[in-house]
Amino acid sequence: MDQVKPMTEASVREILEAAGARVMSRGGRTENYGAPREFSFEVKGVFPNGLLLHVVARQYDYRDPWEAVGRVNEVVDVALQRDGTYSPLPKGYPYFQGRDEETGIDEAGLREIVACVAGLNPKLFKLQELTGDL
């Protein structure tokens, strides 16, 4: 059976840091009892191009003891911010088209999103705003 690789606060931090982002994160219910029950962890990464990815893990999947221990986050929600506000990506990218959040993203998808956002030239936003495409 093909299982999705679980993501943790540390593994998401590593993905963002490897792409050159300045990263901050916090854990949820395990460390902070007052956190909302559905909250597991969140990680924010600011890239040199000024774009920010906000990754939130909310899904809890409980496994049988022989499969894994405790909570396993297989999917996360990812939001994109530009200039302090939520934003879609310019046309031509597979993510954030007409919306500012992608939900239910696995690790492979997160790596693809991070690669898209990290390599984006912010001048593309201005160009597509001028042409009316954004």
N, C-alpha and C positions, 0 to 999 in steps of 0.2 A: 504494500500500500504506500502510495506517494504522499508523504506528509509535508505540509508547508513548514519552512524553518521558522521557529518562534523568534520574535523580536523583543528586545529588552531596551531599557533606557540607555544602557551602555552601548549596545550594538547600533542603535540609531545615531547616537553621538559619534561613534566611530565612522559611520558612513558619511555624515555631514562634514566632520573634521577632515577626512581623507580627500574630500572635494574642495577643501580650502575655506570652509565656513568657520566663523567664530560662533561657538556653540554654548548655549546655556540650557539646563534641563532641571526637571524636578520629578520626583517620584510621587506616587499617589497614596492610595489607601494603606499600603503596607507600612510606609514610614509616617504618614500623617493621618491619624484616625479620623480627623474632622473633614477629610477630603470627600467629595461626592462619591457615592458608592460605585458608580460606573467608571470612575476615573482611575487609570492605571499609571500612566506617565505622560509627560509632554516634553518635547525637545524643540528648541528654536535655533535656527542657524542662519546667520547673516553672511551673505557672500560678498566678495570684493566688488561685484557689480551693483551692490545696493539692494538686491532682492533678498527677501526673507522667506524661509519655509518654516511653517509651524506644524509640527507633527504631534498628533495626539492619539494615544492608544486608549480606547474605551472598551473594547470587546474583551470579555473574559471567557475563555474556554477551559473548562475543567476536564482533565484527562483521567483515565483509569491509572492506578499506581504503576502498572508495568509500562505505560506509554510515556509519561512525564510526571513531574512533581509540581503541584500547585497550579498557579495561573499560567496560561500560555497565551501570549498575544500574537496571533497570526496575521492580523491586518490592522492597519492604522488609517487615520484620516489625515490628509495633508492640505494645508491652506497656503496660498501664496500671497505675500504682501509686497507692495512697491510704494515707495514714498509715504509710508505710514498708513496705507489703506489697502484693503483687499483688492486683488486685481487678477484678471485673466492673463494668459500669455498671448503674445502676438500670434496671428494666424500662421499656420504651418507647423505647429507643434502638436504632438499627440495628446497632450494633457492641458488642463485649464483653458479649454476652448469654450467661451461663453459663460464660464463660471469661475469662481475663485477657490473652489475646494474639490478635492478628489477624495472619495470615501472608499473604504474596503480595499486598500492597497497592500499587497504582500511585499516581501523584501525585494524581490526582483523588480517590481514596479517602482518601489521607492528609489532604488538605485538608478533607474531610468529617469525618473523625475528629477533627482538631484543632478544627474549629468546634464539634463536639458537646462535647468535653471542656472547651474554653475557656469555653463559655457555661453550663456546668452549675453549679447552685447546690448546694453540698455538703450542705445541709440535706435534700436529696432522699434521700440515703443513709440518714440517720437516720429520716426518715419511712417509707421502705420497710422498714427494719429493724423499726420499731415495728409495722407492719401485717403483717409476716411475708412480704413480697414479695421481700425480698433475703436 
